[in-house]
Amino acid sequence: GNSVTQMEGPVTLSEEAFLTINCTYTATGYPSLFWYVQYPGEGLQLLLKATKADDKGSNKGFEATYRKETTSFHLEKGSVQVSDSAVYFCVSTGGGNKLTFGTGTQLKVEL
Amino acid sequence: KAGVTQTPRYLIKTRGQQVTLSCSPISGHRSVSWYQQTPGQGLQFLFEYFSETQRNKGNFPGRFSGRQFSNSRSEMNVSTLELGDSALYLCASSLIERNEQFFGPGTRLTVL
């Protein structure tokens, strides 16, 4: 079945630093890929998505490109803010609406 | 537009009991999926319902079951509760297959 492997956390960065969270996937077929974010005390929210190879998803300054050749979907942001502190999940679809989640990466941004 | 709602938000049960959780999807969404979130196992897919039919099922024992009503609302039931069933149970709804899923706030179940 499908699986998602993402960078272990926690990740601690200073405000305005560059962020990369690595994510790779294995899947049969061509899954859609997502990054979901879970802010402290809140529910899961979709951050961005890409539905086919070479698609770039972007939202709130975050970007991720669907790379079929490397089976990757790395999350990047050029300048993080304290308000970006959250847990980030890399997610793929597999079989209908079944989502396969990575383990999550906790990001802490400090002043 | 109202989001996905889940009731109750918190539950405390004892081993051996059973529990029913409820989920109301976003209006117009016909697909409802359930996930279990624990610190050890992360987020795991339980099952998905579409138009009152279970369309997909994860690797959970038969104690975990669900159903969907004609108005797309869904319930999941866990019988003979075990300590390991303590978790955050999340419901998500979506409009069409492979589209983004919208998550509810979850039901925090504690089994004592």
Boltz contact constraints between the chains, C-beta under 6 A:
constraints:
  - contact:
      token1: [A, 32]
      token2: [B, 98]
      max_distance: 6.0
  - contact:
      token1: [A, 43]
      token2: [B, 103]
      max_distance: 6.0
  - contact:
      token1: [A, 43]
      token2: [B, 105]
      max_distance: 6.0
  - contact:
      token1: [A, 44]
      token2: [B, 103]
      max_distance: 6.0
  - contact:
      token1: [A, 46]
      token2: [B, 100]
      max_distance: 6.0
  - contact:
      token1: [A, 49]
      token2: [B, 100]
      max_distance: 6.0
  - contact:
      token1: [A, 93]
      token2: [B, 98]
      max_distance: 6.0
  - contact:
      token1: [A, 95]
      token2: [B, 56]
      max_distance: 6.0
  - contact:
      token1: [A, 96]
      token2: [B, 55]
      max_distance: 6.0
  - contact:
      token1: [A, 96]
      token2: [B, 56]
      max_distance: 6.0
  - contact:
      token1: [A, 96]
      token2: [B, 97]
      max_distance: 6.0
  - contact:
      token1: [A, 97]
      token2: [B, 31]
      max_distance: 6.0
  - contact:
      token1: [A, 97]
      token2: [B, 33]
      max_distance: 6.0
  - contact:
      token1: [A, 97]
      token2: [B, 48]
      max_distance: 6.0
  - contact:
      token1: [A, 97]
      token2: [B, 94]
      max_distance: 6.0
  - contact:
      token1: [A, 97]
      token2: [B, 97]
      max_distance: 6.0
  - contact:
      token1: [A, 98]
      token2: [B, 45]
      max_distance: 6.0
  - contact:
      token1: [A, 98]
      token2: [B, 56]
      max_distance: 6.0
  - contact:
      token1: [A, 101]
      token2: [B, 42]
      max_distance: 6.0
  - contact:
      token1: [A, 101]
      token2: [B, 43]
      max_distance: 6.0
  - contact:
      token1: [A, 103]
      token2: [B, 42]
      max_distance: 6.0
